């Protein structure tokens, strides 16, 4: 007798809950991996490893999103905005995007990692270096003409409206 679950037989509410669980599990694994690397090699080396891993992961994620959702390469800021809303993060974090003067702006309004650190009275995780790699490589995978600029990210002081803020422009 098989206990195999047929995805097609599950209700939408169950599938949505599973997506949130998968995203939480992915984030938990990412965090646990980082803590082990930090304990073994120190913060500086752990951040170096994290940047290297994110450089590869974010490109894989972008390519899979583009394929799954028929997002064309070189689709500009429109393609990037759509792809940003389809990332694993969107199932567990609260983000917003808007256009301003021909630029796309992304704000991470509630970051699960940073919120948990604040709740536990810990300093925010200094993710700026990693975030620059993450968002730059994600955006360039969508469209190599996109330039990424970090407007705000820890260790910058916390802002009441967002934890990090990114600006994307299309060059050429």
Rosetta constraint file for C-alpha pairs under 8 A:
AtomPair CA 5 CA 9 HARMONIC 7.88 0.50
AtomPair CA 6 CA 10 HARMONIC 7.14 0.50
AtomPair CA 10 CA 14 HARMONIC 6.30 0.50
AtomPair CA 10 CA 15 HARMONIC 6.51 0.50
AtomPair CA 11 CA 15 HARMONIC 6.32 0.50
AtomPair CA 12 CA 16 HARMONIC 6.11 0.50
AtomPair CA 13 CA 17 HARMONIC 6.18 0.50
AtomPair CA 14 CA 18 HARMONIC 6.12 0.50
AtomPair CA 15 CA 19 HARMONIC 6.26 0.50
AtomPair CA 16 CA 20 HARMONIC 6.44 0.50
AtomPair CA 17 CA 21 HARMONIC 6.18 0.50
AtomPair CA 18 CA 22 HARMONIC 6.00 0.50
AtomPair CA 19 CA 23 HARMONIC 6.15 0.50
AtomPair CA 19 CA 91 HARMONIC 6.94 0.50
AtomPair CA 20 CA 24 HARMONIC 6.11 0.50
AtomPair CA 20 CA 91 HARMONIC 5.36 0.50
AtomPair CA 20 CA 92 HARMONIC 6.29 0.50
AtomPair CA 21 CA 25 HARMONIC 6.01 0.50
AtomPair CA 22 CA 26 HARMONIC 6.06 0.50
AtomPair CA 23 CA 27 HARMONIC 6.17 0.50
AtomPair CA 23 CA 88 HARMONIC 5.81 0.50
AtomPair CA 23 CA 89 HARMONIC 6.95 0.50
AtomPair CA 23 CA 91 HARMONIC 6.45 0.50
AtomPair CA 23 CA 92 HARMONIC 6.64 0.50
AtomPair CA 24 CA 28 HARMONIC 6.00 0.50
AtomPair CA 24 CA 92 HARMONIC 6.82 0.50
AtomPair CA 25 CA 29 HARMONIC 6.12 0.50
AtomPair CA 26 CA 30 HARMONIC 6.23 0.50
AtomPair CA 27 CA 31 HARMONIC 6.11 0.50
AtomPair CA 28 CA 32 HARMONIC 6.02 0.50
AtomPair CA 29 CA 33 HARMONIC 5.96 0.50
AtomPair CA 30 CA 34 HARMONIC 6.23 0.50
AtomPair CA 31 CA 35 HARMONIC 6.19 0.50
AtomPair CA 32 CA 36 HARMONIC 6.24 0.50
AtomPair CA 33 CA 37 HARMONIC 6.23 0.50
AtomPair CA 34 CA 38 HARMONIC 6.00 0.50
AtomPair CA 34 CA 46 HARMONIC 6.38 0.50
AtomPair CA 34 CA 50 HARMONIC 7.13 0.50
AtomPair CA 35 CA 39 HARMONIC 6.06 0.50
AtomPair CA 36 CA 40 HARMONIC 6.12 0.50
AtomPair CA 37 CA 41 HARMONIC 5.75 0.50
AtomPair CA 37 CA 42 HARMONIC 7.11 0.50
AtomPair CA 37 CA 45 HARMONIC 7.78 0.50
AtomPair CA 37 CA 46 HARMONIC 5.20 0.50
AtomPair CA 38 CA 42 HARMONIC 4.42 0.50
AtomPair CA 38 CA 43 HARMONIC 4.94 0.50
AtomPair CA 38 CA 44 HARMONIC 7.92 0.50
AtomPair CA 38 CA 45 HARMONIC 7.19 0.50
AtomPair CA 38 CA 46 HARMONIC 4.95 0.50
AtomPair CA 39 CA 43 HARMONIC 7.87 0.50
AtomPair CA 41 CA 45 HARMONIC 5.75 0.50
AtomPair CA 41 CA 46 HARMONIC 6.38 0.50
AtomPair CA 42 CA 46 HARMONIC 6.09 0.50
AtomPair CA 43 CA 47 HARMONIC 6.06 0.50
AtomPair CA 44 CA 48 HARMONIC 6.36 0.50
AtomPair CA 45 CA 49 HARMONIC 6.27 0.50
AtomPair CA 46 CA 50 HARMONIC 6.01 0.50
AtomPair CA 47 CA 51 HARMONIC 6.05 0.50
AtomPair CA 47 CA 129 HARMONIC 7.83 0.50
AtomPair CA 47 CA 130 HARMONIC 6.99 0.50
AtomPair CA 48 CA 52 HARMONIC 6.37 0.50
AtomPair CA 49 CA 53 HARMONIC 6.17 0.50
AtomPair CA 50 CA 54 HARMONIC 6.04 0.50
AtomPair CA 50 CA 130 HARMONIC 6.68 0.50
AtomPair CA 51 CA 55 HARMONIC 6.06 0.50
AtomPair CA 51 CA 129 HARMONIC 7.33 0.50
AtomPair CA 51 CA 130 HARMONIC 4.91 0.50
AtomPair CA 51 CA 133 HARMONIC 6.30 0.50
AtomPair CA 51 CA 134 HARMONIC 7.50 0.50
AtomPair CA 52 CA 56 HARMONIC 6.73 0.50
AtomPair CA 53 CA 57 HARMONIC 6.04 0.50
AtomPair CA 54 CA 58 HARMONIC 5.59 0.50
AtomPair CA 54 CA 130 HARMONIC 7.21 0.50
AtomPair CA 54 CA 133 HARMONIC 6.91 0.50
AtomPair CA 54 CA 134 HARMONIC 5.52 0.50
AtomPair CA 55 CA 59 HARMONIC 6.71 0.50
AtomPair CA 55 CA 133 HARMONIC 5.93 0.50
AtomPair CA 55 CA 134 HARMONIC 5.88 0.50
AtomPair CA 55 CA 137 HARMONIC 6.19 0.50
AtomPair CA 56 CA 60 HARMONIC 6.46 0.50
AtomPair CA 57 CA 61 HARMONIC 6.09 0.50
AtomPair CA 58 CA 62 HARMONIC 6.07 0.50
AtomPair CA 58 CA 134 HARMONIC 5.91 0.50
AtomPair CA 58 CA 135 HARMONIC 7.72 0.50
AtomPair CA 58 CA 137 HARMONIC 6.47 0.50
AtomPair CA 58 CA 138 HARMONIC 5.23 0.50
AtomPair CA 59 CA 63 HARMONIC 6.14 0.50
AtomPair CA 59 CA 137 HARMONIC 6.18 0.50
AtomPair CA 59 CA 138 HARMONIC 5.48 0.50
AtomPair CA 59 CA 141 HARMONIC 5.95 0.50
AtomPair CA 60 CA 64 HARMONIC 6.20 0.50
AtomPair CA 61 CA 65 HARMONIC 6.14 0.50
AtomPair CA 61 CA 87 HARMONIC 7.42 0.50
AtomPair CA 61 CA 138 HARMONIC 7.82 0.50
AtomPair CA 62 CA 66 HARMONIC 6.09 0.50
AtomPair CA 62 CA 83 HARMONIC 7.10 0.50
AtomPair CA 62 CA 87 HARMONIC 7.99 0.50
AtomPair CA 62 CA 138 HARMONIC 5.83 0.50
AtomPair CA 62 CA 141 HARMONIC 6.41 0.50
AtomPair CA 62 CA 142 HARMONIC 6.59 0.50
AtomPair CA 63 CA 67 HARMONIC 6.16 0.50
AtomPair CA 63 CA 141 HARMONIC 7.09 0.50
AtomPair CA 63 CA 142 HARMONIC 7.57 0.50
AtomPair CA 64 CA 68 HARMONIC 5.98 0.50
AtomPair CA 65 CA 69 HARMONIC 5.94 0.50
AtomPair CA 65 CA 71 HARMONIC 7.56 0.50
AtomPair CA 65 CA 83 HARMONIC 6.43 0.50
AtomPair CA 65 CA 86 HARMONIC 6.82 0.50
AtomPair CA 65 CA 87 HARMONIC 7.51 0.50
AtomPair CA 66 CA 70 HARMONIC 5.49 0.50
AtomPair CA 66 CA 71 HARMONIC 4.48 0.50
AtomPair CA 66 CA 72 HARMONIC 6.70 0.50
AtomPair CA 66 CA 73 HARMONIC 7.59 0.50
AtomPair CA 66 CA 83 HARMONIC 7.08 0.50
AtomPair CA 66 CA 142 HARMONIC 7.56 0.50
AtomPair CA 67 CA 71 HARMONIC 6.65 0.50
AtomPair CA 71 CA 75 HARMONIC 7.32 0.50
AtomPair CA 71 CA 79 HARMONIC 6.13 0.50
AtomPair CA 71 CA 83 HARMONIC 7.67 0.50
AtomPair CA 72 CA 79 HARMONIC 7.03 0.50
AtomPair CA 72 CA 142 HARMONIC 7.86 0.50
AtomPair CA 73 CA 79 HARMONIC 7.85 0.50
AtomPair CA 73 CA 141 HARMONIC 7.78 0.50
AtomPair CA 73 CA 142 HARMONIC 5.50 0.50
AtomPair CA 73 CA 143 HARMONIC 5.81 0.50
AtomPair CA 74 CA 79 HARMONIC 7.85 0.50
AtomPair CA 74 CA 142 HARMONIC 6.30 0.50
AtomPair CA 74 CA 143 HARMONIC 4.23 0.50
AtomPair CA 74 CA 144 HARMONIC 6.94 0.50
AtomPair CA 74 CA 145 HARMONIC 7.55 0.50
AtomPair CA 75 CA 79 HARMONIC 4.89 0.50
AtomPair CA 75 CA 80 HARMONIC 7.45 0.50
AtomPair CA 75 CA 142 HARMONIC 7.15 0.50
AtomPair CA 75 CA 143 HARMONIC 6.33 0.50
AtomPair CA 76 CA 80 HARMONIC 6.48 0.50
AtomPair CA 76 CA 142 HARMONIC 7.66 0.50
AtomPair CA 76 CA 143 HARMONIC 5.94 0.50
AtomPair CA 76 CA 145 HARMONIC 7.59 0.50
AtomPair CA 76 CA 146 HARMONIC 7.08 0.50
AtomPair CA 76 CA 170 HARMONIC 6.57 0.50
AtomPair CA 77 CA 81 HARMONIC 5.97 0.50
AtomPair CA 77 CA 103 HARMONIC 7.90 0.50
AtomPair CA 77 CA 104 HARMONIC 6.60 0.50
AtomPair CA 77 CA 146 HARMONIC 7.51 0.50
AtomPair CA 77 CA 168 HARMONIC 7.46 0.50
AtomPair CA 77 CA 169 HARMONIC 7.32 0.50
AtomPair CA 77 CA 170 HARMONIC 6.82 0.50
AtomPair CA 78 CA 82 HARMONIC 6.34 0.50
AtomPair CA 79 CA 83 HARMONIC 6.17 0.50
AtomPair CA 79 CA 142 HARMONIC 6.94 0.50
AtomPair CA 80 CA 84 HARMONIC 6.02 0.50
AtomPair CA 80 CA 139 HARMONIC 6.35 0.50
AtomPair CA 80 CA 142 HARMONIC 6.10 0.50
AtomPair CA 80 CA 143 HARMONIC 7.66 0.50
AtomPair CA 81 CA 85 HARMONIC 6.56 0.50
AtomPair CA 81 CA 97 HARMONIC 7.45 0.50
AtomPair CA 81 CA 104 HARMONIC 7.49 0.50
AtomPair CA 82 CA 86 HARMONIC 6.72 0.50
AtomPair CA 83 CA 87 HARMONIC 6.60 0.50
AtomPair CA 83 CA 142 HARMONIC 8.00 0.50
AtomPair CA 85 CA 90 HARMONIC 6.18 0.50
AtomPair CA 86 CA 90 HARMONIC 6.66 0.50
AtomPair CA 87 CA 91 HARMONIC 7.97 0.50
AtomPair CA 88 CA 92 HARMONIC 7.75 0.50
AtomPair CA 89 CA 93 HARMONIC 5.64 0.50
AtomPair CA 90 CA 94 HARMONIC 6.61 0.50
AtomPair CA 90 CA 95 HARMONIC 7.15 0.50
AtomPair CA 92 CA 112 HARMONIC 6.77 0.50
AtomPair CA 93 CA 108 HARMONIC 7.38 0.50
AtomPair CA 93 CA 109 HARMONIC 7.71 0.50
AtomPair CA 93 CA 110 HARMONIC 5.62 0.50
AtomPair CA 93 CA 111 HARMONIC 5.19 0.50
AtomPair CA 93 CA 112 HARMONIC 5.79 0.50
AtomPair CA 94 CA 108 HARMONIC 6.20 0.50
AtomPair CA 94 CA 109 HARMONIC 5.37 0.50
AtomPair CA 94 CA 110 HARMONIC 4.87 0.50
AtomPair CA 94 CA 111 HARMONIC 6.74 0.50
AtomPair CA 95 CA 106 HARMONIC 7.09 0.50
AtomPair CA 95 CA 107 HARMONIC 5.56 0.50
AtomPair CA 95 CA 108 HARMONIC 4.40 0.50
AtomPair CA 95 CA 109 HARMONIC 5.06 0.50
AtomPair CA 95 CA 110 HARMONIC 6.76 0.50
AtomPair CA 96 CA 106 HARMONIC 5.81 0.50
AtomPair CA 96 CA 107 HARMONIC 5.29 0.50
AtomPair CA 96 CA 108 HARMONIC 6.64 0.50
AtomPair CA 96 CA 109 HARMONIC 6.95 0.50
AtomPair CA 97 CA 104 HARMONIC 6.95 0.50
AtomPair CA 97 CA 105 HARMONIC 5.45 0.50
AtomPair CA 97 CA 106 HARMONIC 4.50 0.50
AtomPair CA 97 CA 107 HARMONIC 6.34 0.50
AtomPair CA 98 CA 104 HARMONIC 5.93 0.50
AtomPair CA 98 CA 105 HARMONIC 5.39 0.50
AtomPair CA 98 CA 106 HARMONIC 6.84 0.50
AtomPair CA 99 CA 103 HARMONIC 5.53 0.50
AtomPair CA 99 CA 104 HARMONIC 4.73 0.50
AtomPair CA 99 CA 105 HARMONIC 6.12 0.50
AtomPair CA 100 CA 104 HARMONIC 6.51 0.50
AtomPair CA 100 CA 105 HARMONIC 7.26 0.50
AtomPair CA 102 CA 169 HARMONIC 7.24 0.50
AtomPair CA 103 CA 167 HARMONIC 6.65 0.50
AtomPair CA 103 CA 168 HARMONIC 5.73 0.50
AtomPair CA 103 CA 169 HARMONIC 5.06 0.50
AtomPair CA 103 CA 170 HARMONIC 7.66 0.50
AtomPair CA 104 CA 167 HARMONIC 5.79 0.50
AtomPair CA 104 CA 168 HARMONIC 5.06 0.50
AtomPair CA 104 CA 169 HARMONIC 6.56 0.50
AtomPair CA 105 CA 165 HARMONIC 7.11 0.50
AtomPair CA 105 CA 166 HARMONIC 5.63 0.50
AtomPair CA 105 CA 167 HARMONIC 4.55 0.50
AtomPair CA 105 CA 168 HARMONIC 6.29 0.50
AtomPair CA 106 CA 165 HARMONIC 5.66 0.50
AtomPair CA 106 CA 166 HARMONIC 5.11 0.50
AtomPair CA 106 CA 167 HARMONIC 6.48 0.50
AtomPair CA 107 CA 162 HARMONIC 5.93 0.50
AtomPair CA 107 CA 163 HARMONIC 7.48 0.50
AtomPair CA 107 CA 164 HARMONIC 5.85 0.50
AtomPair CA 107 CA 165 HARMONIC 4.42 0.50
AtomPair CA 107 CA 166 HARMONIC 6.46 0.50
AtomPair CA 108 CA 162 HARMONIC 5.33 0.50
AtomPair CA 108 CA 163 HARMONIC 5.68 0.50
AtomPair CA 108 CA 164 HARMONIC 5.34 0.50
AtomPair CA 108 CA 165 HARMONIC 6.38 0.50
AtomPair CA 109 CA 161 HARMONIC 5.84 0.50
AtomPair CA 109 CA 162 HARMONIC 3.91 0.50
AtomPair CA 109 CA 163 HARMONIC 6.01 0.50
AtomPair CA 109 CA 164 HARMONIC 7.52 0.50
AtomPair CA 110 CA 114 HARMONIC 7.90 0.50
AtomPair CA 110 CA 115 HARMONIC 6.88 0.50
AtomPair CA 110 CA 162 HARMONIC 6.40 0.50
AtomPair CA 110 CA 163 HARMONIC 6.72 0.50
AtomPair CA 111 CA 115 HARMONIC 5.87 0.50
AtomPair CA 111 CA 163 HARMONIC 6.71 0.50
AtomPair CA 112 CA 116 HARMONIC 6.08 0.50
AtomPair CA 113 CA 117 HARMONIC 6.37 0.50
AtomPair CA 113 CA 125 HARMONIC 7.94 0.50
AtomPair CA 114 CA 118 HARMONIC 6.22 0.50
AtomPair CA 114 CA 124 HARMONIC 5.66 0.50
AtomPair CA 114 CA 125 HARMONIC 6.57 0.50
AtomPair CA 114 CA 163 HARMONIC 7.58 0.50
AtomPair CA 115 CA 119 HARMONIC 6.10 0.50
AtomPair CA 116 CA 120 HARMONIC 6.18 0.50
AtomPair CA 117 CA 121 HARMONIC 6.23 0.50
AtomPair CA 117 CA 122 HARMONIC 4.97 0.50
AtomPair CA 117 CA 123 HARMONIC 6.49 0.50
AtomPair CA 117 CA 124 HARMONIC 6.07 0.50
AtomPair CA 117 CA 125 HARMONIC 7.61 0.50
AtomPair CA 118 CA 122 HARMONIC 5.58 0.50
AtomPair CA 118 CA 123 HARMONIC 6.77 0.50
AtomPair CA 118 CA 124 HARMONIC 6.76 0.50
AtomPair CA 124 CA 154 HARMONIC 6.51 0.50
AtomPair CA 124 CA 155 HARMONIC 6.90 0.50
AtomPair CA 125 CA 154 HARMONIC 6.54 0.50
AtomPair CA 125 CA 155 HARMONIC 7.04 0.50
AtomPair CA 126 CA 153 HARMONIC 7.75 0.50
AtomPair CA 126 CA 154 HARMONIC 4.77 0.50
AtomPair CA 126 CA 155 HARMONIC 4.53 0.50
AtomPair CA 127 CA 131 HARMONIC 5.79 0.50
AtomPair CA 127 CA 153 HARMONIC 6.89 0.50
AtomPair CA 127 CA 154 HARMONIC 5.73 0.50
AtomPair CA 127 CA 155 HARMONIC 7.00 0.50
AtomPair CA 128 CA 132 HARMONIC 6.07 0.50
AtomPair CA 128 CA 150 HARMONIC 7.94 0.50
AtomPair CA 128 CA 153 HARMONIC 5.18 0.50
AtomPair CA 128 CA 154 HARMONIC 5.64 0.50
AtomPair CA 128 CA 155 HARMONIC 6.74 0.50
AtomPair CA 129 CA 133 HARMONIC 6.73 0.50
AtomPair CA 130 CA 134 HARMONIC 6.10 0.50
AtomPair CA 131 CA 135 HARMONIC 5.92 0.50
AtomPair CA 131 CA 153 HARMONIC 7.92 0.50
AtomPair CA 132 CA 136 HARMONIC 5.82 0.50
AtomPair CA 132 CA 148 HARMONIC 7.78 0.50
AtomPair CA 132 CA 149 HARMONIC 7.71 0.50
AtomPair CA 132 CA 150 HARMONIC 6.65 0.50
AtomPair CA 133 CA 137 HARMONIC 5.98 0.50
AtomPair CA 134 CA 138 HARMONIC 6.10 0.50
AtomPair CA 135 CA 139 HARMONIC 5.96 0.50
AtomPair CA 135 CA 148 HARMONIC 6.92 0.50
AtomPair CA 136 CA 140 HARMONIC 6.09 0.50
AtomPair CA 136 CA 147 HARMONIC 7.17 0.50
AtomPair CA 136 CA 148 HARMONIC 5.34 0.50
AtomPair CA 137 CA 141 HARMONIC 6.01 0.50
AtomPair CA 138 CA 142 HARMONIC 6.56 0.50
AtomPair CA 139 CA 143 HARMONIC 6.21 0.50
AtomPair CA 139 CA 144 HARMONIC 7.31 0.50
AtomPair CA 139 CA 146 HARMONIC 6.14 0.50
AtomPair CA 139 CA 147 HARMONIC 7.60 0.50
AtomPair CA 139 CA 148 HARMONIC 7.24 0.50
AtomPair CA 140 CA 144 HARMONIC 4.16 0.50
AtomPair CA 140 CA 145 HARMONIC 6.76 0.50
AtomPair CA 140 CA 146 HARMONIC 5.79 0.50
AtomPair CA 140 CA 147 HARMONIC 7.53 0.50
AtomPair CA 145 CA 170 HARMONIC 5.61 0.50
AtomPair CA 145 CA 171 HARMONIC 5.21 0.50
AtomPair CA 145 CA 172 HARMONIC 6.67 0.50
AtomPair CA 146 CA 168 HARMONIC 6.38 0.50
AtomPair CA 146 CA 169 HARMONIC 5.55 0.50
AtomPair CA 146 CA 170 HARMONIC 4.59 0.50
AtomPair CA 146 CA 171 HARMONIC 6.14 0.50
AtomPair CA 147 CA 168 HARMONIC 5.59 0.50
AtomPair CA 147 CA 169 HARMONIC 5.26 0.50
AtomPair CA 147 CA 170 HARMONIC 6.25 0.50
AtomPair CA 147 CA 171 HARMONIC 6.89 0.50
AtomPair CA 148 CA 166 HARMONIC 7.05 0.50
AtomPair CA 148 CA 167 HARMONIC 5.88 0.50
AtomPair CA 148 CA 168 HARMONIC 4.77 0.50
AtomPair CA 148 CA 169 HARMONIC 6.78 0.50
AtomPair CA 149 CA 166 HARMONIC 5.81 0.50
AtomPair CA 149 CA 167 HARMONIC 5.08 0.50
AtomPair CA 149 CA 168 HARMONIC 6.37 0.50
AtomPair CA 150 CA 164 HARMONIC 7.97 0.50
AtomPair CA 150 CA 165 HARMONIC 6.36 0.50
AtomPair CA 150 CA 166 HARMONIC 4.75 0.50
AtomPair CA 150 CA 167 HARMONIC 6.37 0.50
AtomPair CA 151 CA 164 HARMONIC 7.47 0.50
AtomPair CA 151 CA 165 HARMONIC 5.30 0.50
AtomPair CA 151 CA 166 HARMONIC 5.44 0.50
AtomPair CA 151 CA 167 HARMONIC 6.71 0.50
AtomPair CA 152 CA 156 HARMONIC 6.34 0.50
AtomPair CA 152 CA 163 HARMONIC 7.50 0.50
AtomPair CA 152 CA 164 HARMONIC 5.00 0.50
AtomPair CA 152 CA 165 HARMONIC 4.96 0.50
AtomPair CA 152 CA 166 HARMONIC 7.03 0.50
AtomPair CA 153 CA 157 HARMONIC 7.98 0.50
AtomPair CA 153 CA 163 HARMONIC 6.19 0.50
AtomPair CA 153 CA 164 HARMONIC 4.25 0.50
AtomPair CA 153 CA 165 HARMONIC 6.52 0.50
AtomPair CA 154 CA 158 HARMONIC 7.11 0.50
AtomPair CA 154 CA 163 HARMONIC 7.09 0.50
AtomPair CA 154 CA 164 HARMONIC 7.04 0.50
AtomPair CA 158 CA 162 HARMONIC 7.51 0.50
AtomPair CA 158 CA 163 HARMONIC 5.99 0.50
AtomPair CA 159 CA 163 HARMONIC 6.19 0.50
